[in-house]
Amino acid sequence: MFSQLKSIARHKLTEAQRKAYSQPAARFSRDMSFTEAMGRFPSSSEIYRYMHHYLHQLAPQELRDHRAYFSDARRGFGEDAFHAMWFLLLREFRPSDCLEIGIYRGQTISLWGLIAELCDFSCKLSGISPFSSAGDKTSVYMPKIDYWADTQASLARFSDLKANFLKAFSTDQNAKTFIAAHSWDMIYIDGNHDYDVALSDYQMCRDHLAPGGLLILDDSSLYSSYRPPLFAFPGHPGPSRVLRDFAMKELVFLGAVGHNSVLRKPL
C-alpha cells in the first residue's frame, strides 16, 4: 500500500514538473539557433529547459502535433526537448544527406522530413533498422507490430519526402556497406545500446561522416554532469562510454540536450 501511494505521489510530482517546464518563461522566450542557445545556456539543465520550453512556446504547431502523435499509444520514445533540438539543428545546419540507425516506428526520421519541408531545404533521408521487436540488454519493444509498414505510414503522414530504408542490423555486412557508400552530413545513432554494438556503430559512422558533418549519439549522458528532471532520462552505459572514451576525444562537441549528444566532424 505504501509503495503504491509513493508511486502515485511521484507520478503527480513528475507531471507537475513537466507542466512547469512547459509554461511561458521570459528567460527562455528568445528564438535562437542551436549554436546560439548552447552559448547562452551552457548549463545542461538550462539548455534542456530551453529546448522543452521551445517546443511548447516557440516552435511551429506542426512540431507539437508531430510529438503528440508519437507520444500517443507509445508510438515513439524520446522527450519533448528533442523535437526542439532537431528543429534548431536542421534549421541551422540544413544537412542534405541524413542517416538514422535504429528507426523503431519512424518518429525521428519523419520529423526530419517535416522540418526540411518547413525550413525549405533539400534533404535525403536514409535509415537502417531490423524493423522488428528485436531489442538489447536495456530495451524491450512491443511485439505484433508491423514496424516496416508503421514507419512508412508515419513518414507519409508528416512529409512528402521518401526515405531509403535498409532492413538490417547495423552490424550486418550489408549495413556497413550501406553506410560506407555515402559521405553523410548528419547521422543519428539510436540503435542497439550494448557497448560493443554502440562502439561499432560510432566508429563506422565517424569514418563516413562528411567533414563538418553532425553526429548525434542517443542515450549518452549518463557519465556527464547532466541531472535530468523527473520526466527525463540520462542515458545508458554503452553509448555513454562511447561518448566519454571516444567521441569526445575524436570529434568536436557542440553540446547536449538531455541524453542526446551533438558532435561535429572537423572540417
N, C-alpha and C positions, 0 to 999 in steps of 0.2 A: 504493500500500500504506500509506504513512504517513497519507494523508488518511483512509483507511478506518479505521485504528486510532484516529486522532484523533476521528472521528465516533463510534466505539464508546465511547471514553472519555468524551466529552461526554454521550452518552446515559445512561451509568451514573451520571455525576455529577448529571445532571438528575433522574433517578429517585430518587437518594439524597436530594437536596434536597426533592423533593416528599414523600417519605416522612417526612422530618424535620419538615416543616411540618404534617403530619397527626397527629403524635404528641401525647399529652396534655402540656399545658404549664400550670403553675399560674397564670402571669400572664394567660393567656387564658381561664381557666376560668369566668369570670362571664358569665351570660346577661344581656345588656343590650339596650336599644333601639338603633336606628340612631343616633339623636341622642346617646345616652349613650356609645356606642362611639366616635363621632367625637371627642367631647370627651376621652375617656380616652386615645385613641391618635391624637394629631394627626399623627404621622409617617405618611407614605404607605406606608412599608414595614411599619410596625407594624399599621396598620389592615388591610392586606392579609393579614398573618399571622393576625390575629384572625379575619377572615372565613373564611379557609381552615380554620383550626382549628375554628371554629364548626360548619361543615358536618360535619366528621368526628367531633366530640366532643360537641356540644350540640344540634344540630338534630334534628328528628323523623326517624325512619328513612325515612319516605316521601320526604323530600328527597334522601337519599342514594340511594335506589332510583331516583328520577327521574333524577338525574345519571348514575348508572351506565348506565341505559338509553340515554341520548343520547350518552354517551361511546363506547358500543359501536358498531362498524361506521360510525363517523363520522356518526352521525345528527344531531349538533349540534356547534357550536363552543363558545366560552366557556371559563370556568375554574371550578374548584370554589368559589372565593371568591364568585363571583357568585350562586350559589344561596343562600348565606347573606345576601348583600346584599339580594336580593329578599325573602327571608323577613322580615328585620328591617324593611325599608322598608314592606312591605304590612301587617305586624302592627302597626306603629306608626301609619301614616297612613290605613290602611283606605280606599283610593281606590275610588270606586264606578263610575267611567266611565273605562276604560283603553284606550289605543291603542298598538299596536306597528306601527312602519314597518319592514318587512323581516322576514319570517317564517321564511324558509328551510324547516325541517321541523317547526317548532312547539315547539321546546324552551321558549322563554321564555313564550309565551302559555299553554301547557299548565301550566307551573309556576305562573303567576298563578292559574289556576283551582284547582289543587291547594292553594295557600296560602290562598286565600279560603275554601275549604271547611274546611281545618284550623283556621283562625282564626275561622270562623263569621261572615263578613260578606258582604254582597251586593256583587257585582262584575259589571259588564257588560264583556265582552271584545270588542274590535274589532281588526282588523288589515288592513294594506294591503301587498300583495306581488304581484309578477308570477306567483308560483308556477311558476317555471321556472328553468333553469340560467343565466339572464342574469346576467352579472357586471359588473365595473367595471375600472378600471385596476389595482386591487390585489387583486381577488378572482376566483377561478375556482371554479365549483361543478360538482358531478357531473352529467353528462347521464343520460338514460334513467331518470329518476325521475319518478313522478307526484307532484309536490310538493303539489298540492291534496289528493289522496287521502291522502298520507302525513301531512300536517298534521292533517287531520280525524281520522285514526286515532289519532294521538298525543294529541290533545286528549281524545278519548273514552276512551283508555286510563287517563288520570290524573285526569279530572274529569268531573262530570256537567253542568258548565256548557257552554253553547253559545257560539259566537263569531260575530260579524257580520264576515265577511271580504269585502274588495273585491279582485278580481283586476285589478290595475293597477300601473303605475309611479307613484311618489309625485308625479312631475312632471306626470302626466296631469291634464286638467281635471276629470275625474270624481273623481279622488283628492282634489284641492284642495276640491272641493265637499263631499266626504265629511267632510273634516277641519273645514271651516268650519261644518258643520251642528251641531256639538256644542261644549260647553264642557267640556273634558277635565280630569279630576282627575289623570291621570298619562299621560305619553306617553314611549315609549321609541323613540329614533331609532337604527335599526340597518340602514339601507338602503344605498343607493349611497354609497361613500366618497369619490367625486370631490368636490373642493371646491365647485364650483358647485351640485351637487345637495345636498350636505350643508348648505350655507348656505340654499338654498331650503327644504329640509325644516325646518330650525331656525326660520327666520323665519315660516313658515306655522304651525308648531306653537306657537311662542311667542305668536302673536297669538290663538290659540284655546285656550289653556290657561286653566283657571279660576283666579281669584285664590287663591293658596295651593297651586295645583297643582304637581305634580312633573314635571320634565323630566329624563330620563336620556339622556345623549349617549354612545353607544358609541365605542370606539376613539379616545378624545380626550385621552389623557395624554402624548402624545409630547413636548410642549413644557413639561411640568411638572417638578417635582423627583422624580417617581416613577422609581425604578430597579427594574425587575421582577426577580424570581428567574428562574432559567434556564428554568423551565417556563411562564412567563407572557409577556405581550406588551404593549408600551407604547402601541400605537395607530398610526393612520395620519395623514399630514399634513393631509388635508382636514378631517376632524372636529376635529382638534387645533387647527387655525387658527380654526375656527368658535368653539370654546370660548374660546380666548385673545382673539380680536379682538371677539367679540360677546357670547356667553353670560355670561362673567364680568363684563361691564360692565352687562348688562341684567337679569340675574336674581340671585337670592341663592344663592351656592354653599354647599351643605350638606356637601360632602365628596366624595371619590372612592375607589372600590375598584378598584385596578388601573387599567385604561383606561376604566372606566365612571365618568363624572362625574354627580353628582346635584345638580340645581339646583331652586330653588323660585320661583314667580312671587310677587312681593309681594302682600300682602293689600290 
